[in-house]
């Protein structure tokens, strides 16, 4: 009898081949990990076992006829088979548990082990009726499946034996050692399982309880579990979809790529900023070459606009060369940033650098070399020499599993993979093995998560063999001085770099002002012939400030712009390009914005006004003033806006940053009403120290404990406390909804295509494919707004809600975006 794993149309795929391919594929994904000697055999076992439950006649009937009850489910009995094999092979208890979790959850997210483990005494009860209904129902299904398998044990054993032999061939093809146990008597092993399937399963409960008590904050089991789970699900999905994986790429002369790019792009440095960038680049290059081979954590601390992006890429590419020479495995470079708004310009730099490796200067850099991954990125995957690219489904699968040599992505994608439980996020976890992480603007991670991220990165360096480069102008207090190597130079050199430029002075007046008074003050101080950036903390205050300027000037003043997440992304992108072009031409626009322009956006204004905020945020926005040092000194004016006049006024900063950050910033700026750029380094240091002392670290500690105890989800086993699922780098604002806005003809065309090809499509597969084609354009016209502002105002027949052209004037202002008719104080990030 032939057994099948899945079908594609009318074509059926053999189960034995699928098991063998996934076993070898999962093992190959772990070859770069330090613990590979233990993990690779466990990955082979998980791959061979993960679809064992598909041998039942229940599943085979379901595959052929589409009919079947609970007994067609295959993951749980596959997990029991995996535990039986792991116990027979005497794998360490922690790996038995990891294999069990990986297999039973390979179609879902990871969950807490207590949800699925049962004590031996309960398994040996004469009746399972007294157990929890979910548990008893699960066990009865297994009992039926075991009886079914017993009836066909001979043919199943032969298929398993054939799968093991094929796995041995595939492993050898990957250059991996073939475990001796693949040649065991599979008929005997299967019979043992059918007779004693509760034995290893029941033992695992007690073993897990003992393991959990010893866990403390040791994250080794956590990293092993995620490594196995990721390797299994990625190999499974790739093979089931019939996706051919490309070979890893080595960039030609990759150690010289940045030098080649710089030789073409830059001339001899003459200005102060050019000299600063040159010095930083040379310092980073020299120190990375002298770095000890075992050094894991690096920092590049330098002023804004000093060329950290290029210096960081140089350091990463040099490390890649060195590590490839040592191990033969080229490490991936993962470049992560806090905001999607600054990914494009970083990607452009990476593209220009890698293009130096191509023979044709204008050639397209293949996706297998350089990948952009965030929710607005184009779904396209192209390899070198392939003009057509992969199909949409294949492209999405390869992109989401980070199959590229350099990935430019967001903090959300990276840290929800490192600290994660979701299936779709963890597919790419195995790609982190041996990787080089560049973390740009790390101070944007919420302070309450600093201990969590710091400790996770520390463990990841050991368990995944990572190298980490932290880049910022305002480095938070992460890691001890003995753990890091500062690539910008020794402490004196770093301090001298900050003192070498004095581009701006921050003048602070913490007298509380309402928005209308602040706008009047700005208009009084405004000077034609100067460009201005005004950054406010809330959407409401930014719209009010912009409206005051627009009313005063009446279209006869300077070019006036507004930016915030209240505007659809497509329009934000267009305005940023237009503003940048005006500034480069020497024009003098005025931009009123929220913090969307704060970090990394390459704009240069004569003067900046900003509402009170964290010191590091003020330093970041100061980097948009006199950025290229083309004037003697730029002015940054720091105001203190409140929601109402008088003693009862609340600082608008507290709505966004909370009381601790706001109070610490007020005290620091009150003590230092004039702050020049050379003083930024010490000011940020003092601020971070104050905030860290005042901020509770309980959230980080709770999540670290959850990771150590594999508490992926809440509520299982009666345990209380945080779970990994509680980690949220960007917290969803409650009671907000996404709205599609038909701002122009292009948006209307996207919505019509969505209605025709997605909303009206009943076939789920075709619906998903249609949306993937539209996704990038569709998301560019979504805004997030408070749900109560839409109540009874928009029809509920469409999902998401849509503002059609004939309602545009009622709901959406062409300049400031969605019309907010009620009070709300929170900034939408």
N, C-alpha and C positions, 0 to 999 in steps of 0.2 A: 504493500500500500504506500502511496505517495502522500507526504504531508506538506502542506503549504503554509507559508508565513503571511502572505498578503497577495493581493491581486491588483493589477493595473489594467483597467478595462476588462478585457477577456483573458488577459495573460496572467497566469498564476506563477508565483515564485516559491521555489523549494525552501522549506523550513531549515533543512540541514545546512544548505549553503548560506542562508541568512545568519544562522547562529555562528557559523565558522567565520564569516566575514566580519561580523560585529565583534567577535572575540579578538580577532587579530587587529581590527581597527581601534578598539578600545585600548588594547595594550600599546599600540604604536603611539597613541596620543599621550602616553605617560612616560615615554622614554627619556624626557629631559628633566624629570623630577629626581631630587636627591634620594627619595625613598623608593625608587623604581624596582629594586630587587624584591621587595615585598608586594608592592602595588601592582606590578605587571602580572604576576600569576593570579592575583585577585581579580584583575580586569579581564583576563582570559576566562576565568571561571564565571564572572558576571555575564560576559558576553555569550558564553555557551548556554547559560541557564536562563537568560532573561525572557525568552519566549517558550520555555518548556511547556507551559500550560496550553500552548496551541496544539499539542499532540492529542488533546482530548477530542473525542468525536463531536462533543458539543461545539467546540470552536470550528472544527472543519466543516460541520454542517452549516454553521452561521456564515462562514466564508463563502460557501457555495450557494446557499439558499436564502441567506439574509434572515434566518430565523434562529432563535435561541434565547433561553432564559439566563438567570444569573450564572449558571455553570459554564457559559461560554467565556466568562472573564478569565483571563490567563495570568495576570501579574502576580496575584497573591500566592498561588500554588507554585509559580516559578520562583518566588522568593524562598519558599520552604525548601524546594529542591536545591537552591543555591546554598542555603544554610546547611543542609545535609552534606553537600559536597565539601563545603568549607570546613565543617567539623571533621569529616573523614580525612581531609588533607591536613588537619591540625593547623589551620591558619590561626593567627592571633585573634583573641576574642574581639578586639576592636575592629578588625577587618571582617570578621564574620558578620558583625552588626552592620558595617558599612555596605557589604555586599547585599545583605538582606534588604536594607533601605533602598539602595540603588535599584534593585530589581523590582520590588513591589511598587515603587513610585516612578518607574521610568516613563510613564505617560502623564505624570502629574508633577506637582512641586514636592519637595522634600517635606516630611512631616515628622513630628516627635515620635520616637520609637515606642513610647508607652501606649500609643494609640493602637498598636498592632501586636504587641507581645502579650502572651498569656502565661500565667504560672503553670508549672508542671502539674500541681495538684488539681487545677481546674481542667486541664486537658484529660486527666485520668478519671474524672467524674463519670459515673454510669450514664448520666444524662446531662446535656449541656443546656437544658431548658432554664436552669436557674441563673445562667450567665446573662450579661448584657445582650439584648436582642441582636445588636450589630455583630457582636463577637460570635454568638451562637450561630447566627445565620451564615457568617463567613466560614465557620468550621464545618457546618453541614455541607456547604458547597464543596469544600475540599474533600470531604468524605465521599461525596458522589463522584468527583473527578478522579480520585484514587481508584475507586471501583471500576470506573470506565477504563483507566489506563491499564489496570490489571488484566483486563480482557484482551488487550493488544500489546502486552509487554514485550513480546518477541520482536515485533516490527518496530516498535518505538526504540528499543535498545539498539537495533541495527542502524537506525537512522542517527541515533546519538553517537554511536561509534564512528559512523562515516563522517559526521560533523566534526568530531574530534580529530580525525585524520586530516581532513581538509584544513582545519584550523592550524594544525602543525605545519602544513605546507605554506599557508599564508603567513604565519609568523616567521618562518624561515625566509620568505620573500621580503619581509620587512627588515631582515637582518637581526631578528630578535631570537633569544634562546627559546627552545621548545621544551616546555615542562614535561617531565617523564610521565606524570600522571595522565596525560592525554592518551596513553596506550593502555590504560587499565581495562579491566573487564566490565564493560558498561552494562551488560545484562545483569551481573551480580549486584552492581551498585544500584541499578534501578530497582531490583527486587528488594534490596535492603530498605530503600526509601519507601516503597509501597507498603512494606510490613511495619516500618517504624517511623513514619513521617512525623509523629509528634515528639520524638525523642530530642533531636537537635534543636527543634523549635522551642520546646519547653525549657531546655537547658539555657537557651539564649536569654530568657527572661531573668533568671538569677544572675547570669554573667553580666547582663546590662546593669542591673541594680548595683552590683559591686563596682562596676566600672564607673558609674555615674557618681557614686560616693567619693571616688578618688579623683574626680575630674578637676575640681577647683577651677583654675583658669588656664589649664593646659589645653591649647587649641590644636594639638596634633591630630586627635581623632576627628575634629571638625574638618580640618584641611584634607585628611585622607578620605573622609566621606564625600566631600564635594568633588575631589579629584576623580574618584571612582564613578560617582554619579554623572559628572560632566562627560567623562570619556565614554561612558556607556550610552548616554542619550544622544550625544553627537554622532557617534559611530552608527547607532541604530537609525537615526533619522536620515543621515547621509546615504546609507545603503538602501533603506526602504524606498527612498525617493529616486534611487538610481542615479545619483549625482556622482560624476567622476571628479575626484579631487586632483587638483594640479600639484605639480612638484614645487617644493620650496625653492625660492629664488635667492640667489646671491648677487648683489649689485656689483657690476664691474667697477673695480677700483673704488670700493665704497669708502675707504679711509680718506680718499681725496675729493669726495663729492662736494663738500662744503667749500673747500679751498677753490675748486674749479668755479663754483657758483660765485663766490666772492670776487674772484679775479675778473669775471665778466661784469658783475653787477656794480662793484664799487671801485672808486679811484683812490689815490693816496689820501688818507684822512687829513683834513685841514681844520675843520671847526672843532669846537670843544666837544660836542656830542659825538662827532665822528671819531675823535681820538679816544673818547670814553668807550665807545663800542669796540674799537680796535683793541684797546687794552684788555677789556673784559674777554673778548674772544681769545686773545693770546694767553691770558692767564688760565682760562678754562682748558684750552688745548694742552698747555704745558702740564697742568696739574692732573688732568685725566690720564696722561701718558705716564706720570710718575706714581699713580695710585696703586696701592698694594693689590694683588690679584684677589684677595679675599674681601676687599672693601665692598659693602653692600649699599650704603646710603650716602648720597651726595646732595649737596645744596648749591644753588647759585643764587646768591643774594646781591641784588644790584638795583640801582634806581630805575624808575619807569623810563622806557624809551632807550635803554642802554644796549639792546640787542640780545636779550636773554633767549628769545626763540631760536635764533641761529646758533648761539653758543650751546644751548641745550641739545640741539640736533647734532652738532659736532661731537659733543661728549658721548651721546648715545651711539652714533655711528662708529666712533672709535672703540667704545666698549664692545659693540657687536663684532667688530673685526677681531678683537682680542679673544673674546669668548668663543667665536667660531673656530679660531685656530686651535684653541685648547680642547674643545669637545667635539668639533665636527658638526655641531648643530647650531645653525644661526639663530640667535634669539630674536623674537619679535620686539619691535619698539611700539609701545602703547603711549600715545601722547594725549593726556586728558586735561580738559579745561572746564571751568564752571558753567559757562554759558554757550548756547548754540550761536549767539550773535558774534562770537569771536573765533569760532571754529573755521569759518571760511577763509579768513585771512591767514591763519596758521596753516591750513591745508594748502593754500596757494604757495606759501614759502616752501613747504615740504615738496610740492610738485615741482617747483623751479629747481630745487636742490637735486632731486632724483632725475630730473630731465637731463642733468649733466652726464648721467650714465648712459643715455641713449645716443645712438650715432646721429640721429636727426634732431637738431635743436628744437624744432617745433612739434615733435612727435607727442602723442598722448601717452602719459604715464599709466601703465596698466593698473587695474584695481588690485591685482595680485601683488603689486608692489606697494601701493598706497591706497588706503581705504578711509573714507569719511563715513562715520556711523553716528547718526542721531535721527530723531523722528522726522526731521524735515529733509533729510538727505535723499538724493536720487537713488532709486533701486536699480543699479546697473553694475554688472560685474564683467570685467574684460581682462583677458590674459594677454601676455605679450605675443604678438603675431596673430591675434584673433580680432578681426575688425568687427564681427557681428556681436560678440559678447554672449553670455549665457542667457537662457530663458529666464523669465521673471521669477518662477519658483526656485530655480537653481540659484539665481543671483541673490535672492532673499536669504536662502539657506547659507550660502557661503559668506555673505555679509554679516549675518547675525552670529555666525560662529567665528568671526574675525580671521578668515583665511586670507591674510595679507601680511606682508613683511613690516609695514608701518601703518598703524591705525590711529587716526585722529578722532577722538570721541569725547564724550562728556563725563563729568564726575559721576552722574547718575548711572550711566552704563557701567563704568568701572567699579564703583563701590557697591552697587547693588548686585554685582557679580561676586566680589570678594566677601561681602556680608549679605548673603542671599539664600533663598530657598526656592525661588520660582524656576520652573523648568526652562522657560524661554531665556531667562537671564543666565542660567548656569550652563547652557550649551557651550559658551565660550570660556568657561573657567579653565578648562584644560589647555587653552591657548596661552595661559599666563605662565606655564612652566618655563623657567629660565628667562623670562621676558625682562625687558628694560622699560620701566615706567618713568615717564616724564609727567610730573604733576605741576601744572602751571597755575599760579594764583591760589595756592592751597589755603590761604587765610579766609577764603570764602566759604569753607566748610564751617557749619555752625559750631560754636565753641563747645557746646555740651557734648559734641561728638569727637572732639580732639583726642581724648584718651583712647576712645574706641578705635579711631582710624590709626593712631600712632601704634597701638599694640597690635592691631591686625596687620599693618605693614611690617612690623618687626617679626611677627610669626611667619608672614608670607615670604619674607626674605630667606628664612631658614627652610621652610617646608616646600616652597615653590622655586627656590633658587633665584629669587628676583634681585634686580638692581633697581634702585629708586633714586630719581633726581628730582628734588623739590626746588621749584623756581618761584621767586617772589621778590617784590621790593619791600615786603613787610612780613618777613618770616616769623610765624608763631613759634612758641617755645616747644618744639617737638624734638625728641631724642636728646640724649646727653652728648656733650662735646666729644666723648670717646667713641660714639657710634657713627658720627658723620664726618665727611670730608668736604669742606667748603671749597668749591672749585673756583670761586671768584678771587680767592687769595686768603692770606692769613687775616686775623681780625683787624689789624692795622690797615691792611690794603683795602679791605671791604669798607671800613669807615672812611678812608681817604676817597674812595669812589663816590660816596654820598656827599662828601665835603667838596669834591672837585667841581660840582655844579650847584649853582644857586639860582635856579630858573624861576622859582616862585616864592612868594611870601604869603602865608595864610594869616589874614587879619580877622579876629573873632570879636563879635559883639553878641553876648548871650542874653541881651535884653529881649524878653518875649515879644514877638510880633505876630499879628495876624497876617494872613496872606495878602489882603488888600493893602496893608501898610507896607509890607515888604515889596510889593509890586510898585507902589508909589515911590519908595526909596530907590528902587532900581531905575525907574524912569527919570528921577532927579539926577542920578549919578551917570546915566548913560551918556556916552560920548560917540558921536558919529566917527567913523574911521577905525573903530575897534570891533572885533568879533567877540561875542559873549556866549557862554554856556551857563545855563541855570539848571541845577539839579535839585529836585525836591523829592520828598520821601513818599508821598502818597499821590495816587492818580487824581484824587479830588483837588488837592492843593495845586498840583501842576496845571490842571485845566483852568482853575481860577486865575492863576498867575498869567498863563498864556492869554486868557480872555481879556485881562486888564491891559496887556500890551497891545493886543489886536485892536481893542476899542480906542485906545489912546492914539495909536498911529494911523488907524483907519486905512490901511493899505498903502500909506505914503512913506512909511519908515523903511528900515533895512529889511532884507529878506528874513522873514520870521518863520520858524519851524517848531513843530511839536512832536515829541516822541514818547511813547510809553507802550506797555502791553495792552492798552485800551484800543490800540490801532491794529489792524490785521497785519500779520508778519510781512506779507508782500509789500505793503505800503511802507512799513518801517525800513525794510531793506532798500526800497527805492529812494527814500528820503536820505538815508545814511550816505548812499552813493552820491546823491546830489549835493549834500552838504560838504562832503569830502572834496568833491570837484570844485566847488565854490572857494573853499579855503585854499586849495592848491593854486587857484587862479588869483589869489590875493584879495578876494571879495570878503566882506565883513558881515556874515549872517549872525542872527541871534537864534539860539536853540534853547527851548524850554523842554526839560526831559525829566523822567524818573531815572532810577539807577541803571537803566538798560545801557547807558553809555559809559559806565563807571570803569570797568576793568578790561584792559586789552584793546578796546576800540581805538584805532589809530586816527584820532582827530586832534587838531592843535588850535586852540583859541587864545585870543589875547588876554581875556579875563574870564574867571569862573566865579559864579555865586552858588553856594550850596547851603541847604538846610543842615542843621546839626545832625551828625551821624557818627558812627564808630570812627576812631582815629585812622584805622587802616583804610576805611572807605573814603575818608577825606583825602588821604594821601593818594589813593587811586585816582580820584577825580582831579586832584592837582596835577596828575600826569597828563591830563588833557589840556593843560595851560602851559603855553610856551614850551611845548614838548620837545621841539627841535632846537631850542635855545637860540632862536633867531632875533630875540629882543633881550635887552639887559636883564629884566626881571618882570615876570607876570604876576598879576594880583589874583588871589583867591580869597573871596569874602565869605566868611562863615556866619550864617544867621541862625536864629533860634525861633522857629515858627511854632505857634500854638493854635489850638482849635477855636479858642475864643478869648476875647480881651478880658483883662482883670485877673484877680487872684485864682480863679477857678480854672484857668486855661491849662490844658494838658499838652505837653510837648508832642508834636506830630511824630517825632522820631521814635517815641515809645510805642506807638501803634505798630511800628515795623520791627524795631530792634529789641523791644522789651526794656524794662526799667533798669536792669543792671548795666547794659551797654550804654544806655542814654545817660545815666547818672555818672558813670566813669568818664564818658566823653565830656560832659559838661564841666566836671571838676578839672580835668586836664586842660581843656581849652581856657577855662577861667583863670587858671594859674599861668598859662602861657598864651596871652592874647595875641602875640606876634610870633609866628613860627616860620622860620626859613627852612629851605630844603635840607641844608646840612643837619638840621635838628630833627628831621623826620625819624631817623634811625632810632635815636634814643626815645623819642616820644611814643613811637609804636611799641617799643620794647616795654616801656612803663605801662602803657595801656593794656597790652595783652596780659601782663602780670596781674594787674588789678582785676581784670575781667575774670581771669582763671580762678583767682582767689574767691571772687564773689559768686561764681556760677556753680551750681550743683553738678557734680560729675556722676550722680547716681544713675542717670540714664545710660551712660557709657558702661558703667560697672555692671548694670543689669544685663545689658546686651552681651558683654563679654562672658558673663556667666551662662547666658542662654546658649551661646556658641559652644562653650566648653561642654555643656550638658546636652548638646544636640536638641535643644528645645526650639525646633524650627517654627512650630505653630502653638497657639495658646490653647489651654484648657484640657490637654490630654493627660491622663493619669492622675487627675486631681491636683496637679502642680499649679501653683500660682507664680506670678512673676513675669517679667518681659519675655518675649520670644523674638527670634530672628525676624519674623514677619513685621515686628513693630518698627524696625529701622526704616526711616524715611528721610532721605537727604533733602528732598523738597516736599514739604508737607502740603497735601491738597487742602485748599481753602474750603471749609464746609459750606454747603448750600450754594456752590457756584456751578454754572453749566456752560458748556461750549456752544457757541452760536455761530452759524455760518452767515457771513455778510456778503451780499452781492454788491460789492463796492463799485464795480465797473463791468464792462462787457466781458472781460476775460473771466471774472469771477462768476458771472451769470452763465457763461458757457460751461465752466467746471461744474456748477450745480446742476445744470440740465443733463450733462453727461452722467453725473452721479445718480440722478433720478432714473435715467434711462437704463444704465448698465449695472447699478448696484442696488438701489432701493427696490427696484421692481423685479429683481432676480430672485427666484425661489431656490434654485440649486445653490447650496452653500459653497461648494467648491468654486463654481463660476462666479458667485458673488464676491468671494474673497479675492480671486484673481483680478476681477474688474476693479475692486477697490485698490489693490496694490498698484495697478497701473495709474490710478488717479491720485493716490495717497499724497504724494509730494505737493501737487498743485492744490489739492483739497485742503490740507492743513494750513496752507498759506493764507486762507481766508477765514480762519476760526479765531474768535476772541472768547475769553473766559469772563463771564459777568455774573453778578449776584442773581440767584434764581428769583428772588422776590421782585426784582426790577422787571421781570418778564411776565409775572403772574397775571393771567387773564388779558395779556396784551398781544401775545403772539399765538397763532394756532398751534395745537398740539399734535397735528396729524403727521408732521415730519420729524425725523430723528437723524441728525440733530435739528434743533429749531433753526429756521432760516429767516433772515431779513431780506425779503425780495426787493427788487428795484422800486416798486411803487410805495414801499414803506420805509425806504432808506432815510428820507428826510425826517421822519418821525423818530427813528431809533438811532441814527448814526450821523455824526457830524463829520464832514469831509476832512476837517483839520484835526479834531481832537478825539475822534472815534466814537465809541458807544456813549449815548447820552445817559448820564447818571442823574436821575431825578430825586434820589433819596440820599441821605447822609450815609456814608460808609468810609471808614478810616483806614482800611487795610490796603497795603500795596499788593497788587497781583504781580508775581515774579514771572 
